[in-house]
Structures are given as C-alpha cells and as structure tokens.
Amino acid sequence: MIEAHRLAPAGDIPNSGLPLVIWRDALPKTASAIKERFARHGWSNAWTNGIFNYHHFHSIAHEVLGVSGGEARVRFGGPDGETVILRRGDAAAIPAGVGHCLEWASDDFEVVGAYPGGADYDIRRGDPAERAAVEANLSAVPLPATNPVDGGLMPGWG
C-alpha cells in the first residue's frame, strides 16, 4: 500500500509541494538488504541509525527512510504536522524541505536513510536567518529519476 501526505508550509518549516510518500510493508527486513534495495534504485550515501528527536529538514536533498527494526511515531511537517507510525518494512520518501521529528520509538527501532544519486544532505531547523539560503537550495534540488522502493517513478512527484 502507498500513502501520499501533502504538507503545507508551517512557520519556519518550508515543507514541499511534493507529497511525503509512505510504502507499507514494502521493504526487506534487514538494514543491509534495505541499503542494497535503495542502491539498486539509485539512492545511496546510506546510513543506519535512528531519527533525530527534534524538528528538522534537509534543504539540499530528498531523503528516504526504510525501517529495518521496530516501530516509531514520527511527526512530519513541523510541530503541527501529521504523525505517522512507521514499522519494520515501511519506507518514507521525504521531499527536501519537509520537516520530520521522532516522537517515540520502540527499543529495537532502526532505520536506514539514503539520498537520490548519493547526494549529500544538510540539517536545518527552520532558523529564520537561513530562510533565503534554504529557499535557494530547495529550488535547486532535482527530482529523483526513480523511487527507492521499486525503481519506478516517484508517486505524485512528477
């Protein structure tokens, strides 16, 4: 199952006109297999860890998160955004600019992150002094050629 969530700008979190895309139970169940799947579809520069427990976003890259263990409650879109439960096997493609924050996680929660074309990423927290730079960065982020889960076009992104 695929879900699309549209998130309007929220104060200092820009969010995006592109939807947050969630795939339910669509991934292998280990971090190494998820990294391999993402890389096969052109998403790399991967890491394995958790999600920051403060609202942040990336202004220079889109990001995919693949849950390899446990479950978590993640708020997308800023403090007043949508809360989504992510479980082992789920993936979330987060457009550049979309805020995300871990609200709660099980003790065994583990997630793999990756970026289209192995892009680098930054961590922004919505500092108003950075607004012009963030807007310039966001306008330069290209759409990915493929989605990280099955290699097709990104649902709702193009």
Helices and strands as residue ranges (DSSP letters): E 2-5, E 20-23, H 31-40, E 43-49, E 63-69, E 71-76, E 82-87, E 91-94, E 100-105, E 110-116, G 128-130, H 131-140
